[in-house]
Amino acid sequence: MSPGLIRLPVDAEAVGDADEEIFIAYTNLQQAKTVPVGPDGFRGLGHVDSRKDTLFIQFELKSSVGRLTQTDGAATRRGKAGRKSKEFPASTKTIEVELAQDKTALRSRKGDTGSVLWRASVEFAQLVLQQHFFPPDNPLFERAELANSHVLELGAGTGLLGVALSPLVRSYTVTDIGVLLPLIRKNVALNFPGWPHSNGDGSSGGSGVFVEELDWVTVHSSPAAVRTRYCPTPSTASSDSWDFVLVVDCIYHPSLLPALVETIDVVSTCATTWVLVVVELRQEDVVREFLDLWLRKGEWTLWRLDNILGLHYGVWAGQKRRNTHSES
């Protein structure tokens, strides 16, 4: 179990079989309470609200209420217990992100799901921000490692995670297919005035955010020897490999799974890059096929991360162990 960016539980076991993983995940899902969310009053497909052109996402972050134990000097002199406790209030922090959507594209461009915001991105951002500002005893990430990391996000859609999480890392590269890049750039600029010109001195924020095209199908259909040409590298001279690859709710269409798995493999460096995959559990067969394809790469070790986002989500971490490539 490799130390570093992601803190694996001490009892974490490597994933060995896709069928077993799916059985565990979907058995747990049956026990989950269905909490009404979204404009339609149920979990639905998973988008936040596809009817609006602009969303304002608020992340409400809170510390837990604490207790402070003090010694009562007068009581001690009287021979009594002399210790009393009092509560101190929880502190709070609110982060707001303004996000444009292209609801027309969702309906007019076949297969375009990235033009609206999906719930998994909001809940993952909430988790990371909460743990960053109010660290728990067992956080998902090592804070110092995360702060120094170069992050690559695949299938970023509207770009919410790049906006919300980029201040926590050294650099954050947001990627998706070409038709979605204008929307992503618009959302980065909405939240970091002056971007991308702020990418020199960071005076207006967003200095570590980069938006690049990355088409998984192009990568997968190219000869193995040239696939890296179609993948971005960290936008800094200090590193030529990614520390962290993030894939949030991108597992939805079976035809794209081989291309996604191949892209994950191409952009990852042996024993250096951590990959985190988050998926809202909808189509059982699609999630099973994804895990099976990833495991069949052979050079990867995967771990299931339980109790990270709740029973409605599957979360898997992976790291490449051998510096070999299997061709698809």
KACORRA-V648542 format. One record per helix or strand of 2 or more residues. SS is the DSSP state (h for helix, s for strand). FROM is the first residue (numbers start at 0). LEN is the number of residues. If there is no record, write none. Layout:
BEGIN
ss = [SS,SS]
from = [FROM,FROM]
len = [LEN,LEN]
END
This chain:
BEGIN
ss = [h,s,s,h,s,s,h,h,h,s,h,s,h,h,s,h,h,s,h,s,h,s,s]
from = [17,53,65,72,82,91,102,118,142,149,159,170,177,196,208,215,223,243,253,273,283,299,312]
len = [12,9,6,5,6,9,6,15,5,5,9,6,14,3,5,6,7,5,14,7,12,5,8]
END
